[in-house]
């Protein structure tokens, strides 16, 4: 229920070059936030506006056969809310972030999350642990869940990156 945050070339929002092989640049904060430690908005996968309740029955994309939605403003909240050039990462790009960066669990301005630092330069991003939404409640706030753009085979959601103090994986 959270959006990931990548970009290609836009300058309206801050981004960082982590020296990744893909040359992909990552936003410094989540969609709906104005600083790295702000959580930003929660989104159902494939939806571009936040809502007060998250259930399969009120999902616009639950069970809908979709392919990679990265960059499609109809389904990608980053593209829809931040404009052309901004998009969700793919599953491969999330793996690249894990493989080519160091991950340090930390607290930044009172918010738990990971400092994700490039292995090739000194640049980093902070990704807050903000839990997930189901119904109208937020759960597991010591864990971060970030959607990627690739739907699961059964079209009931997407693959995602999950992390907590002891692990990070896609």
Protein Blocks (a to p, Z undefined) as FASTA:
>chain_A
ZZcdddfkbckbccddehiaklpacdfbdehiabfklnbjaddehiabdcfbdcfklpck
gopacddfehiaklmmklmmnoghiacddfklmmmmmmmpccddddeehiacdddddfkb
mbdcddddebjaehjbcehklbccdddfbdcfklpaccdddddfkbccZZ
